[in-house]
Amino acid sequence: MSDPGNLQLPLGEWLAPLEATVMQLWSELLLASPEKKRLLFTGTADGDGVTTVAAVAALGIARNLRRRTLLIETNVRRPGLAAFLGTDGPGFAEFCRGEAPIQQAIRTTDTPLLHAIVAGQASTSAGLFAEKGVSDLLDGLGGVYDRIVIDAAPVADHPDTLLLVRKCDAVAIVACAHRSRGAAIRATAARLRATGVPLVGTVLNQVRSRVPRWLESAPAPAAQHRG
């Protein structure tokens, strides 16, 4: 595989205000899944902050473990990474449709050892994840990167995310502290566990003050993000 594209994404700069979360989350993930190479983040609903949490995890792994790390945004219906980072061009969707080679989709970032693939342009994810090309992609990238972090759409509204989960080594749930409900957390956890892929925990996002009551019956949180 050739070198990633020359366009450098300001990922570290974007996440600089979340430094404390970066330090906490990567260490918690290391304890929960020390040998897991492909880690997928999903939420209970759109807007839970999965993109930010996945980016934080990838940044922490690359910077603190000094591992070659790739962040892949796969939520093609509601992409956020490209908008946050001010970039465009081919991404995950274009590769899956055969419109661009993966070398054009991979971007360097301002953090050494960390590369990223944005979602790209697509009105639907139908058929994208079922293709053998995605499995081949992850297998091929596994020979280049030590860790692959996947930002995925919530399974409740986008059940095709489960196809991606089955191609990973571990999965984590992102929940919004003041919007997600215990029933939604439990339902998401049940669907993820049914895939047989280890569920390593829940990241409680947007914590402001007290911990919500539903957390007591939800899967154990991997970290709390006060963004």
Sequence and secondary structure as in RCSB ss.txt:
>XXXX:A:sequence
MSDPGNLQLPLGEWLAPLEATVMQLWSELLLASPEKKRLLFTGTADGDGVTTVAAVAALGIARNLRRRTLLIETN
VRRPGLAAFLGTDGPGFAEFCRGEAPIQQAIRTTDTPLLHAIVAGQASTSAGLFAEKGVSDLLDGLGGVYDRIVI
DAAPVADHPDTLLLVRKCDAVAIVACAHRSRGAAIRATAARLRATGVPLVGTVLNQVRSRVPRWLESAPAPAAQH
RG
>XXXX:A:secstr
    EEEEE HHHHHGGGHHHHHHHHHHHHHH TT SEEEEEESSTTS HHHHHHHHHHHHHHHS   EEEEE  
 SS  HHHHHT  S  HHHHHTTSS HHHH EEESSTTEEEE   S S  TTTTTSHHHHHHHHHHHTT SEEEE
E   TTT TTHHHHHTTSSEEEEEEETTT  HHHHHHHHHHHHTTT  EEEEEEES  SS  GGGGGS  EEEEE
  
